Amino acid sequence: MKKALLVLAVGALLAACNCSVNSKNCGGKPGDACSQYMSQKGCKRCDMMVKRGFGDEGCGGQCNPWRNVAPKKVQPVVTAPAPIPVPAPVIAAAPAPAPKPAQISSDELGTVAAVKSTSTGQKISFNAPILFKTNSDKIETQSYGDIQKIATVLKNHPEAKTTVEGYTDNTGDPAYNVNLSQRRAQAVANQLVADGVNKANVSAKGYGAANPIADNKTAAGRLQNRRVELNIVNQ
C-alpha cells in the first residue's frame, strides 16, 4: 500500500514537471536520451525526485536523468606471458690430460744398455763402452752398432730430448779432458742424427773427469770413467 502511494506521488510530480517516460518529451534525440534529458529546465524537478531516491523507475526506466555517467569500461585482463625458460649454461668438460710420454724400457734396450730413472727423466748407460781412438773423437768401428740400436729406440720416442754426456778419466790436463769429452759426446750425437734421430732433440755436453763412477787409481776404473751416457728428458 505504501509503495503504491509512493508511485502515485512520483507520477503526479512527473506530470507536473511535464516529464514523461521518454526523454524525447524533454527535447532529447534518439540515441542520446540521457544527456538531452538533463539539459532541459522543465525536467529539473523530475531530476531532483530521482536524486532523492525515487530511482530511475519514475522516468520510465530508460535513463537516469540526474547523472550522465558513461558506463565503466571493463579493462581486459592481460595475462602475463609465461616466462621463457632460460637454458642451463653448458659447461664444457675439461679436456683430458695429455698422456705422459712412455718411458724407455729395459726391454727396448736389450743387452746394449741399461736405463735408470732420474729426477728429470732417465739415464741410459752403454753396457760396453763406446770406444774412440786415443786422444781422438773418432768412434771405433765396433761401437757403431750399439749407437745405431740406441738410435732405433729414440726414434720410437719422438718426445724424448736427449743430451749425450761425455766423460774422461782424471789423467792429463783437466781443460784438455773437458774439451775431449765435449768432442766425443758431439761425435756420438752426430751419429745418432745420422741414424735417423731428430736433430732438434739431440744435444751434447762434455764434463771431463767430473762424476767418476769408478776408481781412477786403477786401469779398470779409468776405463769405466771414460764413457758416454745419454740423459733423457721427456717433453
C-alpha positions as protocol buffer text, in pm:
chain_id: "A"
residue {
  index: 1
  type: MET
  ca { x: 0 y: 0 z: 0 }
}
residue {
  index: 2
  type: LYS
  ca { x: 279 y: 232 z: 99 }
}
residue {
  index: 3
  type: LYS
  ca { x: 469 y: 159 z: -221 }
}
residue {
  index: 4
  type: ALA
  ca { x: 160 y: 220 z: -433 }
}
residue {
  index: 5
  type: LEU
  ca { x: 108 y: 562 z: -274 }
}
residue {
  index: 6
  type: LEU
  ca { x: 475 y: 645 z: -343 }
}
residue {
  index: 7
  type: VAL
  ca { x: 441 y: 556 z: -709 }
}
residue {
  index: 8
  type: LEU
  ca { x: 125 y: 772 z: -740 }
}
residue {
  index: 9
  type: ALA
  ca { x: 312 y: 1065 z: -585 }
}
residue {
  index: 10
  type: VAL
  ca { x: 602 y: 1030 z: -826 }
}
residue {
  index: 11
  type: GLY
  ca { x: 360 y: 1010 z: -1117 }
}
residue {
  index: 12
  type: ALA
  ca { x: 190 y: 1330 z: -1008 }
}
residue {
  index: 13
  type: LEU
  ca { x: 521 y: 1508 z: -982 }
}
residue {
  index: 14
  type: LEU
  ca { x: 628 y: 1383 z: -1319 }
}
residue {
  index: 15
  type: ALA
  ca { x: 307 y: 1509 z: -1473 }
}
residue {
  index: 16
  type: ALA
  ca { x: 354 y: 1845 z: -1303 }
}
residue {
  index: 17
  type: CYS
  ca { x: 701 y: 1885 z: -1446 }
}
residue {
  index: 18
  type: ASN
  ca { x: 585 y: 1757 z: -1784 }
}
residue {
  index: 19
  type: CYS
  ca { x: 842 y: 1476 z: -1755 }
}
residue {
  index: 20
  type: SER
  ca { x: 715 y: 1160 z: -1920 }
}
residue {
  index: 21
  type: VAL
  ca { x: 861 y: 814 z: -1969 }
}
residue {
  index: 22
  type: ASN
  ca { x: 1059 y: 920 z: -2270 }
}
residue {
  index: 23
  type: SER
  ca { x: 1335 y: 1178 z: -2279 }
}
residue {
  index: 24
  type: LYS
  ca { x: 1211 y: 1287 z: -2621 }
}
residue {
  index: 25
  type: ASN
  ca { x: 942 y: 1490 z: -2439 }
}
residue {
  index: 26
  type: CYS
  ca { x: 1227 y: 1696 z: -2295 }
}
residue {
  index: 27
  type: GLY
  ca { x: 1381 y: 1767 z: -2632 }
}
residue {
  index: 28
  type: GLY
  ca { x: 1616 y: 1476 z: -2645 }
}
residue {
  index: 29
  type: LYS
  ca { x: 1728 y: 1296 z: -2955 }
}
residue {
  index: 30
  type: PRO
  ca { x: 1715 y: 929 z: -3024 }
}
residue {
  index: 31
  type: GLY
  ca { x: 2035 y: 764 z: -2911 }
}
residue {
  index: 32
  type: ASP
  ca { x: 2125 y: 1049 z: -2673 }
}
residue {
  index: 33
  type: ALA
  ca { x: 1829 y: 1043 z: -2437 }
}
residue {
  index: 34
  type: CYS
  ca { x: 2006 y: 1084 z: -2103 }
}
residue {
  index: 35
  type: SER
  ca { x: 2230 y: 1377 z: -2193 }
}
residue {
  index: 36
  type: GLN
  ca { x: 1946 y: 1573 z: -2355 }
}
residue {
  index: 37
  type: TYR
  ca { x: 1714 y: 1487 z: -2071 }
}
residue {
  index: 38
  type: MET
  ca { x: 1944 y: 1653 z: -1822 }
}
residue {
  index: 39
  type: SER
  ca { x: 1974 y: 1973 z: -2024 }
}
residue {
  index: 40
  type: GLN
  ca { x: 1607 y: 2067 z: -2007 }
}
residue {
  index: 41
  type: LYS
  ca { x: 1491 y: 2302 z: -1730 }
}
residue {
  index: 42
  type: GLY
  ca { x: 1143 y: 2154 z: -1733 }
}
residue {
  index: 43
  type: CYS
  ca { x: 1278 y: 1824 z: -1609 }
}
residue {
  index: 44
  type: LYS
  ca { x: 1481 y: 1957 z: -1318 }
}
residue {
  index: 45
  type: ARG
  ca { x: 1214 y: 1870 z: -1063 }
}
residue {
  index: 46
  type: CYS
  ca { x: 1197 y: 1520 z: -1206 }
}
residue {
  index: 47
  type: ASP
  ca { x: 1571 y: 1515 z: -1178 }
}
residue {
  index: 48
  type: MET
  ca { x: 1550 y: 1617 z: -815 }
}
residue {
  index: 49
  type: MET
  ca { x: 1298 y: 1350 z: -734 }
}
residue {
  index: 50
  type: VAL
  ca { x: 1522 y: 1083 z: -875 }
}
residue {
  index: 51
  type: LYS
  ca { x: 1810 y: 1226 z: -679 }
}
residue {
  index: 52
  type: ARG
  ca { x: 1610 y: 1193 z: -361 }
}
residue {
  index: 53
  type: GLY
  ca { x: 1585 y: 824 z: -408 }
}
residue {
  index: 54
  type: PHE
  ca { x: 1283 y: 751 z: -622 }
}
residue {
  index: 55
  type: GLY
  ca { x: 1508 y: 585 z: -873 }
}
residue {
  index: 56
  type: ASP
  ca { x: 1501 y: 561 z: -1247 }
}
residue {
  index: 57
  type: GLU
  ca { x: 1160 y: 397 z: -1243 }
}
residue {
  index: 58
  type: GLY
  ca { x: 988 y: 735 z: -1215 }
}
residue {
  index: 59
  type: CYS
  ca { x: 1108 y: 834 z: -1560 }
}
residue {
  index: 60
  type: GLY
  ca { x: 1016 y: 513 z: -1727 }
}
residue {
  index: 61
  type: GLY
  ca { x: 1330 y: 315 z: -1653 }
}
residue {
  index: 62
  type: GLN
  ca { x: 1500 y: 424 z: -1972 }
}
residue {
  index: 63
  type: CYS
  ca { x: 1763 y: 661 z: -1833 }
}
residue {
  index: 64
  type: ASN
  ca { x: 1867 y: 819 z: -1511 }
}
residue {
  index: 65
  type: PRO
  ca { x: 1811 y: 1190 z: -1569 }
}
residue {
  index: 66
  type: TRP
  ca { x: 2024 y: 1321 z: -1281 }
}
residue {
  index: 67
  type: ARG
  ca { x: 2352 y: 1178 z: -1394 }
}
residue {
  index: 68
  type: ASN
  ca { x: 2519 y: 1129 z: -1724 }
}
residue {
  index: 69
  type: VAL
  ca { x: 2789 y: 882 z: -1643 }
}
residue {
  index: 70
  type: ALA
  ca { x: 2947 y: 679 z: -1917 }
}
residue {
  index: 71
  type: PRO
  ca { x: 2944 y: 311 z: -1841 }
}
residue {
  index: 72
  type: LYS
  ca { x: 3264 y: 185 z: -1687 }
}
residue {
  index: 73
  type: LYS
  ca { x: 3499 y: 35 z: -1931 }
}
residue {
  index: 74
  type: VAL
  ca { x: 3586 y: -314 z: -1847 }
}
residue {
  index: 75
  type: GLN
  ca { x: 3961 y: -340 z: -1863 }
}
residue {
  index: 76
  type: PRO
  ca { x: 4071 y: -651 z: -2045 }
}
residue {
  index: 77
  type: VAL
  ca { x: 4253 y: -897 z: -1830 }
}
residue {
  index: 78
  type: VAL
  ca { x: 4605 y: -910 z: -1956 }
}
residue {
  index: 79
  type: THR
  ca { x: 4769 y: -1237 z: -1882 }
}
residue {
  index: 80
  type: ALA
  ca { x: 5142 y: -1209 z: -1847 }
}
residue {
  index: 81
  type: PRO
  ca { x: 5320 y: -1435 z: -2091 }
}
residue {
  index: 82
  type: ALA
  ca { x: 5475 y: -1738 z: -1941 }
}
residue {
  index: 83
  type: PRO
  ca { x: 5844 y: -1679 z: -1872 }
}
residue {
  index: 84
  type: ILE
  ca { x: 6072 y: -1822 z: -2132 }
}
residue {
  index: 85
  type: PRO
  ca { x: 6278 y: -2088 z: -1965 }
}
residue {
  index: 86
  type: VAL
  ca { x: 6645 y: -1999 z: -1958 }
}
residue {
  index: 87
  type: PRO
  ca { x: 6854 y: -2295 z: -2064 }
}
residue {
  index: 88
  type: ALA
  ca { x: 7111 y: -2403 z: -1813 }
}
residue {
  index: 89
  type: PRO
  ca { x: 7462 y: -2298 z: -1911 }
}
residue {
  index: 90
  type: VAL
  ca { x: 7653 y: -2565 z: -2091 }
}
residue {
  index: 91
  type: ILE
  ca { x: 7975 y: -2630 z: -1907 }
}
residue {
  index: 92
  type: ALA
  ca { x: 8233 y: -2778 z: -2135 }
}
residue {
  index: 93
  type: ALA
  ca { x: 8405 y: -3076 z: -1992 }
}
residue {
  index: 94
  type: ALA
  ca { x: 8766 y: -3021 z: -1905 }
}
residue {
  index: 95
  type: PRO
  ca { x: 8992 y: -3176 z: -2165 }
}
residue {
  index: 96
  type: ALA
  ca { x: 9152 y: -3497 z: -2058 }
}
residue {
  index: 97
  type: PRO
  ca { x: 9512 y: -3451 z: -1954 }
}
residue {
  index: 98
  type: ALA
  ca { x: 9762 y: -3546 z: -2218 }
}
residue {
  index: 99
  type: PRO
  ca { x: 9904 y: -3889 z: -2152 }
}
residue {
  index: 100
  type: LYS
  ca { x: 10255 y: -3890 z: -2016 }
}
residue {
  index: 101
  type: PRO
  ca { x: 10517 y: -3990 z: -2269 }
}
residue {
  index: 102
  type: ALA
  ca { x: 10605 y: -4354 z: -2248 }
}
residue {
  index: 103
  type: GLN
  ca { x: 10942 y: -4406 z: -2085 }
}
residue {
  index: 104
  type: ILE
  ca { x: 11214 y: -4612 z: -2242 }
}
residue {
  index: 105
  type: SER
  ca { x: 11215 y: -4963 z: -2100 }
}
residue {
  index: 106
  type: SER
  ca { x: 11498 y: -5209 z: -2044 }
}
residue {
  index: 107
  type: ASP
  ca { x: 11329 y: -5448 z: -2286 }
}
residue {
  index: 108
  type: GLU
  ca { x: 11369 y: -5192 z: -2566 }
}
residue {
  index: 109
  type: LEU
  ca { x: 11739 y: -5152 z: -2494 }
}
residue {
  index: 110
  type: GLY
  ca { x: 11805 y: -5523 z: -2469 }
}
residue {
  index: 111
  type: THR
  ca { x: 12171 y: -5602 z: -2391 }
}
residue {
  index: 112
  type: VAL
  ca { x: 12307 y: -5283 z: -2543 }
}
residue {
  index: 113
  type: ALA
  ca { x: 12248 y: -5050 z: -2248 }
}
residue {
  index: 114
  type: ALA
  ca { x: 12091 y: -5011 z: -1905 }
}
residue {
  index: 115
  type: VAL
  ca { x: 11834 y: -4749 z: -1810 }
}
residue {
  index: 116
  type: LYS
  ca { x: 11751 y: -4592 z: -1475 }
}
residue {
  index: 117
  type: SER
  ca { x: 11518 y: -4316 z: -1364 }
}
residue {
  index: 118
  type: THR
  ca { x: 11645 y: -3976 z: -1255 }
}
residue {
  index: 119
  type: SER
  ca { x: 11483 y: -3666 z: -1107 }
}
residue {
  index: 120
  type: THR
  ca { x: 11438 y: -3521 z: -1456 }
}
residue {
  index: 121
  type: GLY
  ca { x: 11383 y: -3831 z: -1669 }
}
residue {
  index: 122
  type: GLN
  ca { x: 11607 y: -4127 z: -1746 }
}
residue {
  index: 123
  type: LYS
  ca { x: 11973 y: -4206 z: -1794 }
}
residue {
  index: 124
  type: ILE
  ca { x: 12098 y: -4464 z: -2042 }
}
residue {
  index: 125
  type: SER
  ca { x: 12440 y: -4617 z: -1991 }
}
residue {
  index: 126
  type: PHE
  ca { x: 12605 y: -4839 z: -2254 }
}
residue {
  index: 127
  type: ASN
  ca { x: 12691 y: -5184 z: -2123 }
}
residue {
  index: 128
  type: ALA
  ca { x: 13003 y: -5186 z: -2340 }
}
residue {
  index: 129
  type: PRO
  ca { x: 13184 y: -4850 z: -2350 }
}
residue {
  index: 130
  type: ILE
  ca { x: 13178 y: -4653 z: -2671 }
}
residue {
  index: 131
  type: LEU
  ca { x: 13535 y: -4667 z: -2793 }
}
residue {
  index: 132
  type: PHE
  ca { x: 13732 y: -4386 z: -2952 }
}
residue {
  index: 133
  type: LYS
  ca { x: 14078 y: -4371 z: -3098 }
}
residue {
  index: 134
  type: THR
  ca { x: 14340 y: -4250 z: -2848 }
}
residue {
  index: 135
  type: ASN
  ca { x: 14314 y: -3877 z: -2776 }
}
residue {
  index: 136
  type: SER
  ca { x: 14055 y: -3850 z: -3057 }
}
residue {
  index: 137
  type: ASP
  ca { x: 13682 y: -3807 z: -3105 }
}
residue {
  index: 138
  type: LYS
  ca { x: 13677 y: -4064 z: -3387 }
}
residue {
  index: 139
  type: ILE
  ca { x: 13444 y: -4353 z: -3297 }
}
residue {
  index: 140
  type: GLU
  ca { x: 13589 y: -4703 z: -3329 }
}
residue {
  index: 141
  type: THR
  ca { x: 13410 y: -4920 z: -3584 }
}
residue {
  index: 142
  type: GLN
  ca { x: 13290 y: -5180 z: -3330 }
}
residue {
  index: 143
  type: SER
  ca { x: 13086 y: -4917 z: -3142 }
}
residue {
  index: 144
  type: TYR
  ca { x: 12869 y: -4807 z: -3435 }
}
residue {
  index: 145
  type: GLY
  ca { x: 12628 y: -5098 z: -3394 }
}
residue {
  index: 146
  type: ASP
  ca { x: 12541 y: -5007 z: -3034 }
}
residue {
  index: 147
  type: ILE
  ca { x: 12485 y: -4644 z: -3127 }
}
residue {
  index: 148
  type: GLN
  ca { x: 12256 y: -4748 z: -3409 }
}
residue {
  index: 149
  type: LYS
  ca { x: 12045 y: -4965 z: -3177 }
}
residue {
  index: 150
  type: ILE
  ca { x: 12004 y: -4675 z: -2936 }
}
residue {
  index: 151
  type: ALA
  ca { x: 11901 y: -4453 z: -3230 }
}
residue {
  index: 152
  type: THR
  ca { x: 11624 y: -4701 z: -3317 }
}
residue {
  index: 153
  type: VAL
  ca { x: 11487 y: -4681 z: -2961 }
}
residue {
  index: 154
  type: LEU
  ca { x: 11498 y: -4299 z: -2956 }
}
residue {
  index: 155
  type: LYS
  ca { x: 11310 y: -4280 z: -3286 }
}
residue {
  index: 156
  type: ASN
  ca { x: 11027 y: -4469 z: -3116 }
}
residue {
  index: 157
  type: HIS
  ca { x: 11016 y: -4191 z: -2855 }
}
residue {
  index: 158
  type: PRO
  ca { x: 10998 y: -3867 z: -3054 }
}
residue {
  index: 159
  type: GLU
  ca { x: 10901 y: -3679 z: -2738 }
}
residue {
  index: 160
  type: ALA
  ca { x: 11238 y: -3755 z: -2577 }
}
residue {
  index: 161
  type: LYS
  ca { x: 11505 y: -3486 z: -2553 }
}
residue {
  index: 162
  type: THR
  ca { x: 11847 y: -3648 z: -2540 }
}
residue {
  index: 163
  type: THR
  ca { x: 12169 y: -3496 z: -2411 }
}
residue {
  index: 164
  type: VAL
  ca { x: 12479 y: -3701 z: -2490 }
}
residue {
  index: 165
  type: GLU
  ca { x: 12718 y: -3660 z: -2196 }
}
residue {
  index: 166
  type: GLY
  ca { x: 13092 y: -3729 z: -2236 }
}
residue {
  index: 167
  type: TYR
  ca { x: 13341 y: -3811 z: -1957 }
}
residue {
  index: 168
  type: THR
  ca { x: 13712 y: -3888 z: -1929 }
}
residue {
  index: 169
  type: ASP
  ca { x: 13939 y: -4024 z: -1658 }
}
residue {
  index: 170
  type: ASN
  ca { x: 14148 y: -3792 z: -1446 }
}
residue {
  index: 171
  type: THR
  ca { x: 14477 y: -3830 z: -1628 }
}
residue {
  index: 172
  type: GLY
  ca { x: 14612 y: -3537 z: -1826 }
}
residue {
  index: 173
  type: ASP
  ca { x: 14517 y: -3170 z: -1829 }
}
residue {
  index: 174
  type: PRO
  ca { x: 14165 y: -3105 z: -1691 }
}
residue {
  index: 175
  type: ALA
  ca { x: 14086 y: -2841 z: -1953 }
}
residue {
  index: 176
  type: TYR
  ca { x: 14200 y: -3074 z: -2229 }
}
residue {
  index: 177
  type: ASN
  ca { x: 13984 y: -3352 z: -2086 }
}
residue {
  index: 178
  type: VAL
  ca { x: 13677 y: -3127 z: -2084 }
}
residue {
  index: 179
  type: ASN
  ca { x: 13738 y: -3037 z: -2448 }
}
residue {
  index: 180
  type: LEU
  ca { x: 13798 y: -3401 z: -2544 }
}
residue {
  index: 181
  type: SER
  ca { x: 13483 y: -3519 z: -2365 }
}
residue {
  index: 182
  type: GLN
  ca { x: 13281 y: -3248 z: -2542 }
}
residue {
  index: 183
  type: ARG
  ca { x: 13409 y: -3355 z: -2885 }
}
residue {
  index: 184
  type: ARG
  ca { x: 13343 y: -3722 z: -2815 }
}
residue {
  index: 185
  type: ALA
  ca { x: 12990 y: -3651 z: -2690 }
}
residue {
  index: 186
  type: GLN
  ca { x: 12925 y: -3444 z: -3005 }
}
residue {
  index: 187
  type: ALA
  ca { x: 13056 y: -3729 z: -3224 }
}
residue {
  index: 188
  type: VAL
  ca { x: 12802 y: -3969 z: -3071 }
}
residue {
  index: 189
  type: ALA
  ca { x: 12522 y: -3710 z: -3102 }
}
residue {
  index: 190
  type: ASN
  ca { x: 12608 y: -3663 z: -3471 }
}
residue {
  index: 191
  type: GLN
  ca { x: 12595 y: -4038 z: -3526 }
}
residue {
  index: 192
  type: LEU
  ca { x: 12251 y: -4064 z: -3363 }
}
residue {
  index: 193
  type: VAL
  ca { x: 12125 y: -3795 z: -3602 }
}
residue {
  index: 194
  type: ALA
  ca { x: 12286 y: -3977 z: -3893 }
}
residue {
  index: 195
  type: ASP
  ca { x: 12095 y: -4289 z: -3785 }
}
residue {
  index: 196
  type: GLY
  ca { x: 11761 y: -4103 z: -3800 }
}
residue {
  index: 197
  type: VAL
  ca { x: 11707 y: -3931 z: -3463 }
}
residue {
  index: 198
  type: ASN
  ca { x: 11555 y: -3581 z: -3489 }
}
residue {
  index: 199
  type: LYS
  ca { x: 11843 y: -3334 z: -3473 }
}
residue {
  index: 200
  type: ALA
  ca { x: 11632 y: -3090 z: -3269 }
}
residue {
  index: 201
  type: ASN
  ca { x: 11606 y: -3349 z: -2993 }
}
residue {
  index: 202
  type: VAL
  ca { x: 11979 y: -3419 z: -2956 }
}
residue {
  index: 203
  type: SER
  ca { x: 12249 y: -3213 z: -2785 }
}
residue {
  index: 204
  type: ALA
  ca { x: 12596 y: -3281 z: -2642 }
}
residue {
  index: 205
  type: LYS
  ca { x: 12782 y: -3183 z: -2325 }
}
residue {
  index: 206
  type: GLY
  ca { x: 13139 y: -3267 z: -2208 }
}
residue {
  index: 207
  type: TYR
  ca { x: 13220 y: -3289 z: -1837 }
}
residue {
  index: 208
  type: GLY
  ca { x: 13586 y: -3403 z: -1842 }
}
residue {
  index: 209
  type: ALA
  ca { x: 13683 y: -3607 z: -1533 }
}
residue {
  index: 210
  type: ALA
  ca { x: 13378 y: -3500 z: -1330 }
}
residue {
  index: 211
  type: ASN
  ca { x: 13133 y: -3752 z: -1184 }
}
residue {
  index: 212
  type: PRO
  ca { x: 13354 y: -4063 z: -1189 }
}
residue {
  index: 213
  type: ILE
  ca { x: 13176 y: -4398 z: -1148 }
}
residue {
  index: 214
  type: ALA
  ca { x: 13489 y: -4598 z: -1066 }
}
residue {
  index: 215
  type: ASP
  ca { x: 13831 y: -4559 z: -902 }
}
residue {
  index: 216
  type: ASN
  ca { x: 14072 y: -4362 z: -1122 }
}
residue {
  index: 217
  type: LYS
  ca { x: 14365 y: -4527 z: -944 }
}
residue {
  index: 218
  type: THR
  ca { x: 14321 y: -4848 z: -1143 }
}
residue {
  index: 219
  type: ALA
  ca { x: 14328 y: -4910 z: -1516 }
}
residue {
  index: 220
  type: ALA
  ca { x: 13990 y: -5085 z: -1495 }
}
residue {
  index: 221
  type: GLY
  ca { x: 13842 y: -4792 z: -1307 }
}
residue {
  index: 222
  type: ARG
  ca { x: 13979 y: -4535 z: -1552 }
}
residue {
  index: 223
  type: LEU
  ca { x: 13833 y: -4739 z: -1840 }
}
residue {
  index: 224
  type: GLN
  ca { x: 13488 y: -4720 z: -1683 }
}
residue {
  index: 225
  type: ASN
  ca { x: 13519 y: -4347 z: -1626 }
}
residue {
  index: 226
  type: ARG
  ca { x: 13593 y: -4285 z: -1995 }
}
residue {
  index: 227
  type: ARG
  ca { x: 13234 y: -4317 z: -2102 }
}
residue {
  index: 228
  type: VAL
  ca { x: 12938 y: -4172 z: -2288 }
}
residue {
  index: 229
  type: GLU
  ca { x: 12591 y: -4162 z: -2131 }
}
residue {
  index: 230
  type: LEU
  ca { x: 12255 y: -4042 z: -2256 }
}
residue {
  index: 231
  type: ASN
  ca { x: 12043 y: -3817 z: -2036 }
}
residue {
  index: 232
  type: ILE
  ca { x: 11676 y: -3840 z: -2143 }
}
residue {
  index: 233
  type: VAL
  ca { x: 11416 y: -3577 z: -2059 }
}
residue {
  index: 234
  type: ASN
  ca { x: 11057 y: -3629 z: -2180 }
}
residue {
  index: 235
  type: GLN
  ca { x: 10894 y: -3313 z: -2315 }
}
